[in-house]
Amino acid sequence: MRTVLLAFALASLLGAQSAKPPVPTPKPVKVPTKPNPTATKQPAPPALTKAVVVFHTNDAAKKADTLFSIYVLRKDGYAAAMKQSIARDPYKIELETFTAVKTDLGKLRILIKPKAEDTWRFNCTLYLYWKDKTVTPIPFDNISLTERSPTFEGAL
């Protein structure tokens, strides 16, 4: 009987030592295979509807026979808006607009084609009008174009 009690006590003792509290197993994480239908979509950037450039000549006006062109270029180099071969003295010029959205625009390019020596120093502001009814003014200051340096490019 003593042997049975000893065996029982030993089995109880060994069983108590080997019994550990259960370790919680983590639940598997589900990875969605389809987009979440409840997630909010970012709205598409608004489209360009109009572009206007307003000029202010500083101390050197361009000659009346000097032609100039204005381009609003997209990041891929294509024109988003433009006006070519303008001869009149500029103040406010509306550009012909093409397909573009806010995130597409890259730079403003203005170039002159003088028939002789000419220097034109000016400031200008590009106004971009968007389909969502917002307007973005972008100023450019102290631009100087000459027959030797006929092109200005400014980042948008």
WONORQUI-V580451 format. One record per residue. N is the residue number from 1. RES is the residue in one letter. NEAR is the number of other C-alpha atoms within 8 Angstrom. Layout:
BEGIN
n:N res:RES near:NEAR
n:N res:RES near:NEAR
END
This chain:
BEGIN
n:1 res:M near:4
n:2 res:R near:5
n:3 res:T near:6
n:4 res:V near:7
n:5 res:L near:8
n:6 res:L near:8
n:7 res:A near:8
n:8 res:F near:8
n:9 res:A near:8
n:10 res:L near:8
n:11 res:A near:8
n:12 res:S near:8
n:13 res:L near:8
n:14 res:L near:8
n:15 res:G near:8
n:16 res:A near:7
n:17 res:Q near:7
n:18 res:S near:6
n:19 res:A near:6
n:20 res:K near:5
n:21 res:P near:4
n:22 res:P near:4
n:23 res:V near:4
n:24 res:P near:4
n:25 res:T near:4
n:26 res:P near:4
n:27 res:K near:4
n:28 res:P near:4
n:29 res:V near:4
n:30 res:K near:4
n:31 res:V near:4
n:32 res:P near:6
n:33 res:T near:4
n:34 res:K near:4
n:35 res:P near:6
n:36 res:N near:6
n:37 res:P near:4
n:38 res:T near:4
n:39 res:A near:6
n:40 res:T near:4
n:41 res:K near:4
n:42 res:Q near:4
n:43 res:P near:4
n:44 res:A near:4
n:45 res:P near:7
n:46 res:P near:9
n:47 res:A near:11
n:48 res:L near:15
n:49 res:T near:9
n:50 res:K near:11
n:51 res:A near:14
n:52 res:V near:11
n:53 res:V near:12
n:54 res:V near:11
n:55 res:F near:11
n:56 res:H near:8
n:57 res:T near:10
n:58 res:N near:8
n:59 res:D near:6
n:60 res:A near:9
n:61 res:A near:10
n:62 res:K near:10
n:63 res:K near:7
n:64 res:A near:7
n:65 res:D near:7
n:66 res:T near:12
n:67 res:L near:10
n:68 res:F near:12
n:69 res:S near:12
n:70 res:I near:12
n:71 res:Y near:12
n:72 res:V near:13
n:73 res:L near:15
n:74 res:R near:13
n:75 res:K near:9
n:76 res:D near:7
n:77 res:G near:7
n:78 res:Y near:7
n:79 res:A near:10
n:80 res:A near:13
n:81 res:A near:12
n:82 res:M near:12
n:83 res:K near:11
n:84 res:Q near:7
n:85 res:S near:7
n:86 res:I near:8
n:87 res:A near:9
n:88 res:R near:5
n:89 res:D near:6
n:90 res:P near:7
n:91 res:Y near:7
n:92 res:K near:8
n:93 res:I near:8
n:94 res:E near:9
n:95 res:L near:12
n:96 res:E near:9
n:97 res:T near:11
n:98 res:F near:8
n:99 res:T near:7
n:100 res:A near:10
n:101 res:V near:10
n:102 res:K near:10
n:103 res:T near:5
n:104 res:D near:9
n:105 res:L near:13
n:106 res:G near:12
n:107 res:K near:12
n:108 res:L near:13
n:109 res:R near:12
n:110 res:I near:11
n:111 res:L near:11
n:112 res:I near:13
n:113 res:K near:9
n:114 res:P near:12
n:115 res:K near:6
n:116 res:A near:5
n:117 res:E near:7
n:118 res:D near:10
n:119 res:T near:11
n:120 res:W near:11
n:121 res:R near:14
n:122 res:F near:15
n:123 res:N near:13
n:124 res:C near:11
n:125 res:T near:11
n:126 res:L near:11
n:127 res:Y near:11
n:128 res:L near:12
n:129 res:Y near:12
n:130 res:W near:13
n:131 res:K near:9
n:132 res:D near:6
n:133 res:K near:6
n:134 res:T near:7
n:135 res:V near:8
n:136 res:T near:7
n:137 res:P near:8
n:138 res:I near:8
n:139 res:P near:8
n:140 res:F near:9
n:141 res:D near:7
n:142 res:N near:7
n:143 res:I near:9
n:144 res:S near:9
n:145 res:L near:13
n:146 res:T near:12
n:147 res:E near:12
n:148 res:R near:4
n:149 res:S near:6
n:150 res:P near:10
n:151 res:T near:9
n:152 res:F near:11
n:153 res:E near:8
n:154 res:G near:8
n:155 res:A near:6
n:156 res:L near:7
END
